[in-house]
Amino acid sequence: NPVAFSHEWYRYGGAVTPNLDWLMKRGVLYPYGYVPHSTCRPALSTLHTGLPPEKHGATNNNRDVDIPSATAWGTAMKRLGYTTFLGGKWWEDTPPSEFGFDATEGVGLQQAVPHPFVREGQDAFLAMIATDRPWFAVWAPGLPHSPFDAPQEYLDRINPSAIDVPSYVPVAQRGAYTQDQRRYL
């Protein structure tokens, strides 16, 4: 259940955020959320397909499986008459257009194309929202994570055998999963 959103909690270090303030005054807060996976590609794959990691097969940030595009949310929104936009990270080898996105900008792998969290270079997005058509946008900024390159002294603080590996992670990928999680932690 959405509730009225109060943006008072956001006041961090006296930041001036008129655009966020505008969104927060008119938006809603969903006090409960669910993250299907703690790493990027499996979580984004779930958002793009509507399927959990055990169904779409992306269990870490490796690109060892192709996620299905048949249930893509971009395609569903396009069918409903929305103009669709994708910006930021895109982990898949399949072009975003096959997932229903009309326009893209700055799309690429996090490691290959850094994307600062700013509205710089978002011309396709700005053109889309300037029309009277309803629009749907996905922007997965690359800022908050990888590469996870902590110094060895910090890696040594994480016991790999203490990392829980979900049962849906294939046996052959469990070592890579554990190492990904260790670097993440």
Secondary structure, DSSP 8 states (H G I E B T S, - for coil): --EE---GGG--TT---HHHHHHHHH-EE-S----S-SSHHHHHHHHHHS--HHHH---SSS--S----TT-HHHHHHHTT-EEEEEEE---SS-GGGGT-SEEEEEE-TTTS---SSSTT-HHHHHHHTSSS-EEEEEE-STT-------HHHHTTS-GGGS---TTS-GGGHHHHHHHHHHH-
